[in-house]
């Protein structure tokens, strides 16, 4: 395990102040504007939203940029509002709360435009042009010139309300193909009047907004502009056009530029605003560096950035002036403070799984795989127990580790039993592929926390009923995990059969041969197929489901990127096929039409799911043990790291 020993001096660029207009920001860390849900139906803020922003300010971020607030009510989706004076009071409470920690706070203001959904708003969306595009669920209505002028006034009044509410500045959202971005992009703006036609026309709407805000709020009131440097859309914004946009907006009077990369094409007709789990971070930083060379105002950018050493390098190379941290600060709001104090190993690492974004896509509140307190900051405060109990946690996977650490933090006497020589459970095999380095960081985080905790470890000895009865704990937490489901396949010899965990964990150093068949195209199956292909194996991937059904539980951008990567590696996904038997190193599959086909192989990897390993619970029920028993993680029901960590944290708080 790699433990970093760094002093604050090693991050001197990151913690050097920067000015936006005449406003001093204490460091170069900005909370990226992200939707978190938790908004009242009328667009006002809930107490939990304030708690969320307060925690990030307390954690040391120099600049808080809020999720976007809608300048209108009638086309508003599930976002906060800044369209009425009634909202000023709640926003003032948020601003003052954040500023108590020395952070600055900017309100991002926007309009959904064509991306509004009629089934939610009850109205036909509006946009620069009435064009059908994969970005829109409904074909929008074209705005009239009078309506555009009215919207300029609405943006201006929204900024004025933000200033009255005590915000330090505003950020105009012109990225991610919302209304202003729709005006800027040739892909969505097909107008032939002065608000379209050419570059000057397409830029007129945002330019008028900036000029009017400056006129109403004063020249020194900071106004930022977020825009897309690359849209991934046919006829959309690309880098050279983005440079012109940046120069134009600086000339108009914006005080900083926030660079984004709008959309990732998924499958030709759907798009996503968030970078995939498997994509290396830095694409947006590279674009921002090119933009920065063309302007003199500060430039902000982020995009899946989680590593503080990478952040410091980016700042040293002057690619950007501030780093926008989004998912990293969802995972650990104290990321800035821990870096400043040289406690890098204590940062809860974002694994970039995009669960946070996926939940919002389905209208749910934001949650995080590795941070159970996200969205519940006040409720999830960890208090000390009134009486320390003797607790035995059995199983050292993510659920057991989280439970043990939470119980130890609360003051209980905890022993953690793990039958293997290593802690980590399924985090160990999951972290093996090069594209899962973030899981490796999570594993190292847990190992470091356990090492520094008061948890007593018992490794390489399986805890059974006699062990429990002998130690006589007051509470037992079963986190014994799961095991692969291995179907019976006629003719298949065990020496040619492996589970995904055996292969990834290198148990017994299996000799797979050249031709590998992976049975099961779920997340684990697809990832191991990609991993083995990169090692030179000839891999075929089979599933009983159709391709349209495969990976449907995953975030759409992760799903597309993974399937696209498999295709690039030449991995065949043979859908809608059921394995019948094995004959002479040939697998026999049955297709949906009833026909059969055979494929040669050297080894077959099973990845068709997991089943709970929970026999110990029944044995305890039949024993003389009288203590309380909890069951968590895959032992309860095989799911994923999110549920395992959530359940571990929950039981850790519940045991009094």
Backbone torsions as a table, in degrees:
resi	resn	phi	psi	omega
1	UNK	NA	132.3	-178.6
2	UNK	-92.7	117.4	176.9
3	UNK	-108.7	120.4	-178.9
4	UNK	-82.3	133.3	173.9
5	UNK	-114.9	96.5	-175.7
6	UNK	-126.4	147.3	175.8
7	UNK	-102.7	162.7	178.4
8	UNK	-54.7	-28.0	-178.4
9	UNK	-63.9	-24.8	-179.9
10	UNK	-70.5	-12.6	-179.9
11	UNK	-122.8	43.7	-175.1
12	UNK	-64.9	-33.8	178.6
13	UNK	-69.3	-41.3	-176.4
14	UNK	-62.9	-33.0	-175.4
15	UNK	-109.8	23.8	173.7
16	UNK	-93.5	131.3	-177.0
17	UNK	-61.1	158.5	178.1
18	UNK	-142.5	148.2	179.0
19	UNK	-102.9	138.4	166.4
20	UNK	-117.4	114.2	-168.7
21	UNK	57.3	-126.4	178.3
22	UNK	-98.7	13.1	-175.0
23	UNK	-100.2	127.0	179.6
24	UNK	-90.3	130.5	175.9
25	UNK	-107.1	131.0	-169.7
26	UNK	-69.1	-23.9	175.9
27	UNK	-150.8	-176.1	-173.9
28	UNK	-97.6	19.1	-176.1
29	UNK	-104.7	120.2	176.5
30	UNK	-115.6	133.7	169.8
31	UNK	-71.4	120.3	179.9
32	UNK	-66.3	143.8	178.1
33	UNK	-70.2	117.4	-178.1
34	UNK	-137.2	137.8	172.9
35	UNK	-64.7	137.2	177.8
36	UNK	-125.7	0.3	-175.4
37	UNK	72.1	-152.3	174.0
38	UNK	63.8	23.0	-179.1
39	UNK	-97.9	142.7	174.3
40	UNK	-65.1	153.5	-178.2
41	UNK	-56.4	-28.8	-179.1
42	UNK	-85.6	4.4	178.8
43	UNK	91.0	-0.5	177.9
44	UNK	-81.6	161.3	-176.0
45	UNK	-83.7	143.2	171.6
46	UNK	-90.7	165.5	176.8
47	UNK	-60.4	-33.7	-177.9
48	UNK	-69.7	-30.5	175.2
49	UNK	-65.2	-43.7	177.6
50	UNK	-62.1	-42.6	177.8
51	UNK	-58.4	-41.4	179.8
52	UNK	-60.0	-50.0	-179.4
53	UNK	-69.4	-36.3	178.9
54	UNK	-61.2	-41.4	-179.1
55	UNK	-63.1	-37.6	178.7
56	UNK	-72.2	-33.5	175.1
57	UNK	-69.8	-42.5	177.7
58	UNK	-61.6	-32.4	-179.0
59	UNK	-76.0	-6.3	170.6
60	UNK	112.3	1.6	177.8
61	UNK	-62.4	136.2	-178.9
62	UNK	-78.1	-31.4	-178.0
63	UNK	-134.1	128.1	174.1
64	UNK	-105.1	119.1	172.7
65	UNK	-107.5	119.0	-173.7
66	UNK	-73.2	163.8	167.6
67	UNK	-59.4	156.4	-170.6
68	UNK	-71.5	141.5	176.5
69	UNK	-104.5	132.0	-176.4
70	UNK	-77.3	136.3	179.4
71	UNK	-84.2	-6.3	176.9
72	UNK	-132.2	159.0	178.0
73	UNK	-97.2	-36.9	-170.7
74	UNK	-69.4	-26.7	178.9
75	UNK	-108.9	15.5	-177.9
76	UNK	-77.9	138.7	174.6
77	UNK	-94.3	-128.8	-178.2
78	UNK	-96.7	46.4	-176.6
79	UNK	-114.2	162.0	172.7
80	UNK	-63.2	164.8	178.5
81	UNK	-117.8	151.0	173.6
82	UNK	-138.4	36.3	-175.2
83	UNK	-101.5	0.5	-176.3
84	UNK	-144.6	148.5	176.0
85	UNK	-63.9	-20.1	179.1
86	UNK	-65.4	-20.2	-177.2
87	UNK	-87.8	-7.4	-175.5
88	UNK	-64.7	-40.8	-175.7
89	UNK	-60.9	-49.6	179.7
90	UNK	-64.0	-38.2	178.3
91	UNK	-68.8	-34.0	176.4
92	UNK	-63.3	-40.3	177.7
93	UNK	-61.5	-42.2	177.6
94	UNK	-62.8	-48.5	-177.3
95	UNK	-59.5	-47.9	-178.4
96	UNK	-66.2	-35.5	178.3
97	UNK	-62.2	-46.3	-179.4
98	UNK	-67.1	-41.8	-175.5
99	UNK	-67.9	-20.9	177.3
100	UNK	-60.5	-21.5	-177.8
101	UNK	-99.1	11.4	178.8
102	UNK	81.4	7.9	178.1
103	UNK	-90.1	154.7	171.5
104	UNK	-98.1	153.6	-178.9
105	UNK	-135.5	127.1	176.5
106	UNK	-112.8	139.9	175.5
107	UNK	-94.9	124.1	175.6
108	UNK	-84.6	129.6	-177.7
109	UNK	-117.8	142.7	-172.7
110	UNK	-162.5	177.1	175.3
111	UNK	-142.0	134.8	-176.8
112	UNK	-66.1	-31.4	-178.3
113	UNK	59.9	-136.0	-177.4
114	UNK	-66.1	-13.1	-179.8
115	UNK	-86.4	-3.1	171.0
116	UNK	-66.2	154.0	-175.6
117	UNK	-117.0	123.5	-175.2
118	UNK	-59.1	-36.4	-178.3
119	UNK	-66.9	-17.4	177.9
120	UNK	-97.7	-46.7	-176.1
121	UNK	-84.9	-23.5	-175.8
122	UNK	82.2	2.6	-177.6
123	UNK	-127.4	153.5	173.0
124	UNK	-68.4	132.0	179.1
125	UNK	-62.6	159.5	176.8
126	UNK	-118.8	152.4	-176.9
127	UNK	-159.1	172.6	177.4
128	UNK	-59.2	-38.3	-177.2
129	UNK	-138.2	150.4	179.3
130	UNK	-86.2	68.9	-178.2
131	UNK	-114.0	148.3	173.0
132	UNK	-87.6	132.7	-179.8
133	UNK	-148.5	152.5	177.4
134	UNK	-57.9	-16.2	-179.8
135	UNK	-74.0	-25.3	-171.7
136	UNK	-104.7	138.7	172.2
137	UNK	-79.6	-35.0	178.4
138	UNK	-120.9	147.4	173.7
139	UNK	-70.4	123.8	-174.9
140	UNK	-82.2	167.6	173.0
141	UNK	-94.1	140.3	179.6
142	UNK	-73.7	132.7	177.6
143	UNK	-70.7	141.3	173.0
144	UNK	-81.6	164.7	178.2
145	UNK	-61.3	-39.2	179.1
146	UNK	-62.7	-41.6	178.7
147	UNK	-64.4	-37.4	178.0
148	UNK	-63.2	-44.9	178.1
149	UNK	-60.9	-38.2	177.6
150	UNK	-66.3	-36.6	178.6
151	UNK	-69.0	-35.5	174.0
152	UNK	-56.9	-43.5	178.9
153	UNK	-66.2	-37.2	179.8
154	UNK	-66.7	-40.8	175.5
155	UNK	-62.6	-42.2	-179.3
156	UNK	-62.6	-46.6	-180.0
157	UNK	-67.1	-33.3	176.5
158	UNK	-62.8	-43.9	178.0
159	UNK	-63.8	-39.3	178.6
160	UNK	-62.4	-42.0	178.0
161	UNK	-64.2	-38.5	178.2
162	UNK	-62.1	-41.7	178.0
163	UNK	-64.5	-44.1	178.1
164	UNK	-61.1	-36.3	-179.6
165	UNK	-72.9	-6.9	176.3
166	UNK	98.1	7.9	177.3
167	UNK	-68.3	148.7	-177.6
168	UNK	-80.0	-15.5	-180.0
169	UNK	-179.7	-179.6	175.5
170	UNK	-131.2	153.4	172.7
171	UNK	-120.0	123.5	177.8
172	UNK	-85.3	124.3	-175.8
173	UNK	-87.6	102.0	178.0
174	UNK	-113.8	17.0	-178.5
175	UNK	-109.3	-175.4	171.7
176	UNK	54.0	27.4	174.9
177	UNK	53.0	35.9	165.3
178	UNK	-81.9	-173.0	-165.2
179	UNK	-54.0	-50.1	-177.8
180	UNK	-64.1	-41.3	175.9
181	UNK	-61.6	-32.8	177.6
182	UNK	-66.9	-35.0	175.7
183	UNK	-68.6	-39.5	-175.5
184	UNK	-70.2	-36.8	-170.5
185	UNK	-82.4	130.5	173.9
186	UNK	-62.9	-20.7	179.4
187	UNK	-65.8	-34.7	-174.6
188	UNK	-114.0	-15.1	180.0
189	UNK	-104.3	104.4	179.8
190	UNK	-113.2	19.9	-176.9
191	UNK	-67.1	154.7	177.8
192	UNK	-116.6	13.5	177.6
193	UNK	-104.7	-163.4	-175.5
194	UNK	-71.6	-6.9	175.4
195	UNK	-101.5	19.3	177.7
196	UNK	-159.4	-144.7	172.1
197	UNK	75.6	-51.1	-177.9
198	UNK	-146.1	-177.1	-176.7
199	UNK	-58.5	-48.6	-178.9
200	UNK	-59.5	-39.6	179.8
201	UNK	-67.4	-43.0	-179.5
202	UNK	-66.6	-27.5	-179.5
203	UNK	-88.1	-6.2	-173.6
204	UNK	-63.4	-43.0	-177.5
205	UNK	-60.6	-54.5	178.0
206	UNK	-64.1	-33.7	179.6
207	UNK	-64.5	-43.2	178.7
208	UNK	-63.9	-37.3	178.8
209	UNK	-62.4	-47.6	-179.0
210	UNK	-62.6	-46.9	-178.8
211	UNK	-59.3	-44.1	-177.2
212	UNK	-69.4	-36.8	177.4
213	UNK	-64.9	-44.0	178.8
214	UNK	-62.5	-38.4	179.1
215	UNK	-66.1	-39.9	-175.3
216	UNK	-82.0	-37.9	-172.3
217	UNK	-103.2	-8.9	179.7
218	UNK	100.0	150.1	-175.4
219	UNK	-66.0	-28.9	-175.1
220	UNK	-87.5	-9.7	177.5
221	UNK	-71.4	116.6	-172.6
222	UNK	-63.7	132.0	175.8
223	UNK	-127.8	117.4	176.9
224	UNK	-102.8	165.2	-179.3
225	UNK	-136.9	119.4	176.4
226	UNK	-98.8	131.4	-178.2
227	UNK	-149.0	168.4	-176.5
228	UNK	-96.9	127.6	176.6
229	UNK	-88.3	-14.7	176.5
230	UNK	-157.8	128.7	-173.0
231	UNK	-102.5	-11.6	-178.0
232	UNK	57.5	31.2	-177.6
233	UNK	-128.9	141.3	178.1
234	UNK	-62.2	121.5	-178.9
235	UNK	77.9	9.5	-179.0
236	UNK	-89.4	-169.4	-178.6
237	UNK	-71.2	131.3	171.8
238	UNK	-124.2	177.6	-167.2
239	UNK	-56.9	-46.4	-176.7
240	UNK	-62.6	-39.8	175.8
241	UNK	-67.5	-37.6	179.2
242	UNK	-61.4	-36.7	177.2
243	UNK	-61.8	-43.1	178.1
244	UNK	-63.8	-40.3	178.4
245	UNK	-60.6	-46.0	-179.1
246	UNK	-61.0	-47.9	-179.9
247	UNK	-62.1	-40.3	-179.1
248	UNK	-65.1	-44.9	-177.6
249	UNK	-69.9	-32.6	174.2
250	UNK	-64.2	-43.4	179.5
251	UNK	-62.3	-36.4	179.3
252	UNK	-67.6	-30.8	175.9
253	UNK	129.2	11.4	177.9
254	UNK	-68.6	152.2	-174.7
255	UNK	-96.3	-17.1	172.4
256	UNK	-158.9	163.1	178.4
257	UNK	-121.0	132.9	178.4
258	UNK	-111.7	110.0	-172.2
259	UNK	-91.5	132.9	177.2
260	UNK	-128.7	167.9	170.1
261	UNK	-122.1	105.9	-160.2
262	UNK	-56.6	-71.0	-164.2
263	UNK	-128.5	143.3	174.3
264	UNK	-104.9	116.5	-179.3
265	UNK	-65.5	130.5	-177.0
266	UNK	-93.7	-64.5	-176.6
267	UNK	-142.7	31.7	176.9
268	UNK	92.7	-14.9	179.4
269	UNK	-142.7	-0.6	176.1
270	UNK	-130.8	153.4	-173.6
271	UNK	-138.0	158.7	-179.9
272	UNK	-136.8	148.1	-178.5
273	UNK	-95.3	4.3	-174.5
274	UNK	-123.6	144.7	-178.0
275	UNK	-73.0	147.9	-176.9
276	UNK	-70.2	157.8	175.5
277	UNK	-55.3	-40.3	-170.9
278	UNK	-87.0	-12.8	-177.4
279	UNK	-76.0	135.2	176.2
280	UNK	-65.5	140.8	178.4
281	UNK	-69.1	156.6	173.0
282	UNK	118.3	-9.7	-179.5
283	UNK	-59.3	-46.8	-177.8
284	UNK	-68.7	-36.3	177.9
285	UNK	-59.8	-42.6	178.7
286	UNK	-62.2	-41.6	177.2
287	UNK	-65.2	-42.9	-178.6
288	UNK	-62.7	-36.8	178.9
289	UNK	-62.0	-38.0	178.3
290	UNK	-68.8	-36.4	177.3
291	UNK	-67.5	-43.5	-176.5
292	UNK	-59.7	-33.0	-179.7
293	UNK	-68.7	-11.4	-177.0
294	UNK	-103.5	-8.1	-174.0
295	UNK	-134.4	168.8	178.5
296	UNK	-112.7	-12.6	178.2
297	UNK	-78.2	158.0	178.9
298	UNK	-59.5	147.4	179.4
299	UNK	-120.7	131.6	176.9
300	UNK	-111.9	141.9	173.5
301	UNK	-160.1	161.4	177.7
302	UNK	-152.2	-124.8	176.5
303	UNK	102.1	73.9	177.2
304	UNK	74.7	15.9	-178.4
305	UNK	-79.7	128.6	-179.8
306	UNK	-132.8	-20.5	-172.2
307	UNK	-90.9	118.9	-178.2
308	UNK	-64.7	-29.6	179.1
309	UNK	-69.4	-38.6	174.9
310	UNK	-64.4	-41.6	179.2
311	UNK	-60.0	-46.9	-179.9
312	UNK	-61.8	-40.4	178.8
313	UNK	-62.8	-43.1	178.9
314	UNK	-59.9	-42.1	179.4
315	UNK	-69.9	-39.2	178.0
316	UNK	-61.7	-37.5	-179.2
317	UNK	-83.1	2.2	176.5
318	UNK	56.7	38.2	176.4
319	UNK	-76.6	-33.0	175.6
320	UNK	-142.7	170.1	177.6
321	UNK	-101.9	-31.4	174.9
322	UNK	-136.3	148.7	177.5
323	UNK	-102.6	127.8	175.2
324	UNK	-91.6	112.9	177.8
325	UNK	-102.1	120.9	179.3
326	UNK	-106.1	-85.0	-177.3
327	UNK	-60.0	-30.6	179.1
328	UNK	-61.6	-36.3	179.9
329	UNK	-86.6	-14.8	167.4
330	UNK	-69.9	-44.0	-178.7
331	UNK	-67.6	-42.6	179.8
332	UNK	-146.0	101.4	179.1
333	UNK	-64.7	-16.7	-178.9
334	UNK	-96.1	14.9	175.2
335	UNK	-49.3	-50.3	-178.7
336	UNK	-61.4	-46.7	-177.4
337	UNK	-63.9	-41.0	-179.5
338	UNK	-66.7	-38.0	176.8
339	UNK	-66.7	-45.3	-178.3
340	UNK	-61.2	-34.6	-178.6
341	UNK	-91.4	5.1	177.7
342	UNK	74.7	24.7	-178.5
343	UNK	-106.3	53.0	-174.8
344	UNK	-59.2	-40.4	-175.9
345	UNK	-66.7	-13.4	-179.5
346	UNK	-92.3	-3.6	178.6
347	UNK	-69.1	128.3	173.1
348	UNK	-74.2	113.5	-171.9
349	UNK	-82.0	132.2	171.0
350	UNK	-66.5	132.3	178.1
351	UNK	-96.9	6.2	173.9
352	UNK	55.7	34.7	-178.0
353	UNK	-76.9	-18.0	178.9
354	UNK	71.7	18.9	174.2
355	UNK	-60.7	-37.0	179.4
356	UNK	-56.4	-47.3	-177.5
357	UNK	-73.1	-38.1	-178.8
358	UNK	-62.1	-42.2	-179.4
359	UNK	-62.4	-42.2	-179.9
360	UNK	-64.9	-35.4	179.1
361	UNK	-59.4	-31.7	179.9
362	UNK	-98.3	15.6	175.1
363	UNK	78.3	17.9	179.1
364	UNK	-99.0	165.3	176.9
365	UNK	-73.6	155.2	-178.4
366	UNK	-66.6	140.1	173.2
367	UNK	-141.5	163.2	-176.8
368	UNK	-131.5	137.7	179.5
369	UNK	-59.3	-41.6	-171.6
370	UNK	-102.5	-6.6	-179.2
371	UNK	-125.4	93.1	-177.8
372	UNK	-63.8	-18.0	-176.1
373	UNK	-86.0	-8.5	-176.8
374	UNK	-60.3	126.4	-178.9
375	UNK	82.1	-4.3	-179.9
376	UNK	-137.7	38.1	-170.5
377	UNK	-55.9	-42.5	-177.8
378	UNK	-74.2	-42.2	-178.0
379	UNK	-67.0	-33.7	-173.4
380	UNK	-92.5	18.3	175.2
381	UNK	-61.4	129.5	-177.0
382	UNK	-90.1	112.3	-177.9
383	UNK	-98.9	157.3	176.4
384	UNK	-74.6	143.1	178.1
385	UNK	-75.0	151.0	176.6
386	UNK	-75.3	-28.6	-179.9
387	UNK	-142.6	122.1	-179.5
388	UNK	-68.6	127.6	178.0
389	UNK	-106.7	154.0	175.1
390	UNK	-86.0	113.8	-174.4
391	UNK	-121.8	132.2	175.5
392	UNK	-109.0	120.0	175.3
393	UNK	-103.9	125.7	-177.1
394	UNK	-112.9	110.5	-178.2
395	UNK	119.3	121.5	-175.3
396	UNK	-106.4	34.3	171.8
397	UNK	-85.1	-169.2	-176.5
398	UNK	-59.5	-38.7	179.6
399	UNK	-66.0	-47.9	-179.6
400	UNK	-65.3	-40.0	178.9
401	UNK	-64.3	-45.8	-179.8
402	UNK	-64.0	-41.3	178.6
403	UNK	-63.5	-46.8	-178.3
404	UNK	-61.7	-43.8	-179.0
405	UNK	-67.1	-40.7	179.2
406	UNK	-65.8	-43.9	178.7
407	UNK	-63.3	-41.8	178.5
408	UNK	-64.0	-42.3	179.8
409	UNK	-62.2	-31.0	-179.4
410	UNK	-82.8	-8.6	174.9
411	UNK	105.6	8.0	178.3
412	UNK	-80.1	160.9	177.1
413	UNK	-94.3	107.9	-168.3
414	UNK	-115.4	132.1	167.3
415	UNK	-115.6	137.0	-178.9
416	UNK	-115.7	118.2	-178.1
417	UNK	-103.5	129.5	177.2
418	UNK	-136.9	124.4	-174.7
419	UNK	-70.2	-24.7	179.1
420	UNK	-89.1	172.5	-178.8
421	UNK	-83.4	-10.0	-179.2
422	UNK	-123.8	142.9	171.4
423	UNK	-83.6	155.3	174.2
424	UNK	134.1	-26.1	-179.9
425	UNK	56.9	-134.0	-177.1
426	UNK	-72.0	-7.0	172.8
427	UNK	-66.2	-27.5	-177.6
428	UNK	-66.3	-58.9	178.2
429	UNK	-65.9	-33.1	-178.2
430	UNK	-65.1	-25.5	-176.1
431	UNK	-88.9	-0.9	-174.4
432	UNK	-70.8	-49.5	-178.2
433	UNK	-59.2	146.8	-176.1
434	UNK	-60.9	-28.1	-177.7
435	UNK	-83.0	6.9	178.1
436	UNK	-120.8	36.4	179.8
437	UNK	-61.8	-28.8	-179.2
438	UNK	-66.0	-32.3	176.0
439	UNK	-69.4	-34.5	175.8
440	UNK	-61.7	-40.0	176.4
441	UNK	-62.5	-40.3	179.3
442	UNK	-64.7	-43.0	177.5
443	UNK	-59.7	-47.0	179.3
444	UNK	-63.8	-35.0	176.0
445	UNK	-59.8	-48.5	-178.9
446	UNK	-65.1	-40.6	178.7
447	UNK	-62.3	-40.8	178.0
448	UNK	-65.5	-41.0	179.5
449	UNK	-65.9	-41.7	179.1
450	UNK	-64.1	-40.0	-179.3
451	UNK	-61.2	-35.5	-178.0
452	UNK	-89.8	-8.1	-175.0
453	UNK	-86.4	178.6	175.4
454	UNK	-93.9	10.4	-179.6
455	UNK	-70.8	130.0	177.6
456	UNK	-88.1	125.6	-175.6
457	UNK	-96.5	140.7	172.9
458	UNK	-129.7	96.3	-175.9
459	UNK	-101.5	159.1	175.0
460	UNK	58.6	31.5	175.0
461	UNK	-149.2	116.8	-177.4
462	UNK	-74.4	125.7	178.5
463	UNK	-78.2	126.0	176.6
464	UNK	-119.8	-171.4	-177.2
465	UNK	-60.9	-41.3	-178.9
466	UNK	-64.1	-37.2	176.9
467	UNK	-61.7	-44.7	-178.3
468	UNK	-66.2	-45.5	-179.6
469	UNK	-63.3	-39.7	-179.3
470	UNK	-66.0	-43.8	-179.0
471	UNK	-77.8	-25.2	175.1
472	UNK	51.4	58.6	175.9
473	UNK	-74.1	160.8	175.1
474	UNK	-77.0	-30.1	-178.0
475	UNK	-137.6	139.1	172.8
476	UNK	-118.6	131.3	174.6
477	UNK	-111.7	113.1	179.9
478	UNK	-88.9	115.8	177.0
479	UNK	-131.8	50.8	-170.5
480	UNK	-81.2	1.1	169.3
481	UNK	78.9	-153.1	-175.3
482	UNK	-142.4	173.5	176.6
483	UNK	-139.5	157.9	-177.7
484	UNK	-62.2	138.6	167.2
485	UNK	-75.3	123.6	179.7
486	UNK	-116.2	103.5	-179.3
487	UNK	-70.9	153.9	175.9
488	UNK	-80.0	123.7	-179.6
489	UNK	-121.8	110.7	-178.4
490	UNK	-54.5	129.8	175.7
491	UNK	89.6	-8.5	-177.4
492	UNK	-85.7	125.2	178.4
493	UNK	-88.8	143.8	-175.3
494	UNK	-60.2	-31.7	-177.2
495	UNK	-67.9	-16.2	177.6
496	UNK	-102.5	2.1	-175.8
497	UNK	-109.8	132.5	177.3
498	UNK	-136.1	152.6	170.1
499	UNK	-92.6	160.6	178.9
500	UNK	-60.1	-39.5	-179.7
501	UNK	-64.5	-41.7	178.9
502	UNK	-59.7	-41.3	-178.1
503	UNK	-71.0	-47.9	-177.0
504	UNK	-68.9	-37.8	-179.7
505	UNK	-83.1	-2.1	176.8
506	UNK	58.9	33.0	-179.2
507	UNK	-70.0	118.4	-178.6
508	UNK	76.5	6.7	-179.7
509	UNK	45.2	66.1	-175.0
510	UNK	-62.9	136.6	174.0
511	UNK	-93.2	101.7	-171.2
512	UNK	-82.2	-19.9	-173.0
513	UNK	78.3	-173.4	-174.7
514	UNK	-86.8	-39.3	-174.6
515	UNK	-97.5	115.2	-175.7
516	UNK	-121.0	131.9	172.5
517	UNK	-109.4	128.9	175.3
518	UNK	-107.2	121.5	-179.2
519	UNK	-98.7	108.9	-178.6
520	UNK	115.3	111.0	-177.2
521	UNK	-104.0	41.9	168.9
522	UNK	-79.0	-167.9	-177.0
523	UNK	-60.3	-46.9	-178.8
524	UNK	-64.1	-44.2	-179.6
525	UNK	-62.6	-44.2	179.4
526	UNK	-65.3	-41.6	-179.2
527	UNK	-66.9	-40.8	-179.3
528	UNK	-71.3	-32.0	176.0
529	UNK	-63.3	-45.0	177.9
530	UNK	-62.5	-46.2	-178.9
531	UNK	-58.5	-47.2	-178.0
532	UNK	-70.8	-34.2	177.3
533	UNK	-62.6	-38.6	178.2
534	UNK	-66.1	-19.2	176.3
535	UNK	-90.6	4.7	177.0
536	UNK	95.9	3.9	179.0
537	UNK	-76.1	149.3	173.6
538	UNK	-93.7	106.0	-168.6
539	UNK	-110.6	136.4	169.3
540	UNK	-122.2	138.9	-173.8
541	UNK	-117.4	125.7	-176.7
542	UNK	-118.7	146.1	174.1
543	UNK	-154.1	150.1	176.6
544	UNK	-74.4	-20.6	179.9
545	UNK	-80.2	160.8	172.1
546	UNK	-79.2	162.1	-178.0
547	UNK	-59.4	-35.9	-180.0
548	UNK	-66.7	-20.6	-179.3
549	UNK	-93.9	-18.0	-175.7
550	UNK	-69.4	134.8	176.3
551	UNK	62.6	25.8	-177.6
552	UNK	-69.0	-18.4	178.0
553	UNK	-80.5	-9.6	-177.1
554	UNK	-88.9	159.3	174.4
555	UNK	-58.5	138.0	-172.6
556	UNK	-58.3	-38.8	-179.1
557	UNK	-71.2	-34.8	174.1
558	UNK	-65.6	-43.4	-179.2
559	UNK	-59.8	-49.1	-177.9
560	UNK	-63.4	-45.8	-176.5
561	UNK	-61.9	-41.2	-179.3
562	UNK	-67.1	-46.6	179.0
563	UNK	-63.9	-38.1	178.0
564	UNK	-64.9	-39.8	179.3
565	UNK	-65.9	-39.4	176.6
566	UNK	-61.5	-42.7	179.7
567	UNK	-63.5	-42.9	179.7
568	UNK	-62.2	-32.6	179.5
569	UNK	-81.6	-1.2	179.5
570	UNK	76.8	22.6	-179.6
571	UNK	-85.2	122.6	179.1
572	UNK	-80.8	129.8	171.7
573	UNK	-104.4	105.9	-178.0
574	UNK	-94.5	100.5	-172.7
575	UNK	-85.9	164.6	173.5
576	UNK	53.1	46.1	179.6
577	UNK	-132.4	136.8	179.5
578	UNK	-115.0	129.1	179.8
579	UNK	-73.0	134.2	-179.4
580	UNK	-103.0	-47.0	-175.1
581	UNK	-168.8	176.1	175.6
582	UNK	-124.1	133.1	177.8
583	UNK	-138.5	118.3	174.7
584	UNK	50.1	54.5	178.0
585	UNK	61.4	26.4	174.7
586	UNK	-123.7	130.3	173.8
587	UNK	-90.9	135.0	180.0
588	UNK	-107.7	120.0	-179.0
589	UNK	-114.8	149.0	175.1
590	UNK	-109.2	128.0	179.0
591	UNK	-87.6	169.5	-179.0
592	UNK	-60.7	-29.2	-178.6
593	UNK	-82.3	2.1	177.7
594	UNK	94.6	-13.9	179.6
595	UNK	-74.7	159.0	-179.9
596	UNK	-116.4	152.6	176.7
597	UNK	-147.6	154.7	-176.5
598	UNK	-124.1	151.9	-179.3
599	UNK	-139.1	131.0	177.6
600	UNK	-74.6	154.5	179.5
601	UNK	-156.7	157.2	171.0
602	UNK	-101.8	-33.1	176.9
603	UNK	-148.5	153.4	-179.2
604	UNK	-125.4	126.9	-178.5
605	UNK	-106.9	126.8	-179.2
606	UNK	-91.6	126.7	176.2
607	UNK	-147.6	62.8	-176.1
608	UNK	-109.2	13.3	176.8
609	UNK	127.5	177.3	-178.1
610	UNK	-127.0	157.9	173.3
611	UNK	-131.1	148.1	-175.2
612	UNK	-63.0	143.2	173.3
613	UNK	-103.5	86.1	-169.9
614	UNK	-129.4	23.5	-179.1
615	UNK	-64.5	-27.2	-178.6
616	UNK	-62.9	-31.6	-179.8
617	UNK	-62.8	-46.7	179.9
618	UNK	-64.9	-38.7	178.1
619	UNK	-63.3	-38.1	178.1
620	UNK	-66.2	-38.7	179.4
621	UNK	-62.8	-30.0	-178.6
622	UNK	-91.5	-1.4	-177.3
623	UNK	-96.8	-176.1	179.3
624	UNK	-86.7	1.5	-178.2
625	UNK	-67.0	130.9	-175.1
626	UNK	-111.6	-0.4	-178.2
627	UNK	-75.6	176.1	-179.6
628	UNK	-85.5	142.7	-177.5
629	UNK	-125.5	131.9	174.5
630	UNK	-116.3	150.3	177.4
631	UNK	-126.1	125.9	-174.5
632	UNK	-137.9	167.3	174.9
633	UNK	68.5	-151.1	-179.0
634	UNK	-62.7	-24.7	175.5
635	UNK	-60.3	-34.4	176.8
636	UNK	-78.4	-51.1	177.3
637	UNK	-165.0	124.6	-179.4
638	UNK	-61.9	119.4	178.5
639	UNK	-137.2	-104.4	-176.4
640	UNK	-151.2	-179.2	-178.2
641	UNK	-61.3	-36.1	-179.1
642	UNK	-56.9	-53.2	-177.8
643	UNK	-66.8	-36.8	178.9
644	UNK	-61.6	-47.6	-177.6
645	UNK	-70.3	-40.1	176.9
646	UNK	-58.9	-46.0	-178.0
647	UNK	-68.4	-36.9	176.5
648	UNK	-63.0	-43.7	178.8
649	UNK	-66.1	-39.0	-177.9
650	UNK	-64.8	-47.8	-179.3
651	UNK	-68.2	-32.5	177.2
652	UNK	-63.0	-32.6	178.0
653	UNK	-83.8	-28.8	-174.6
654	UNK	-75.9	-32.5	-177.3
655	UNK	-72.2	110.8	-173.9
656	UNK	-87.6	NA	NA
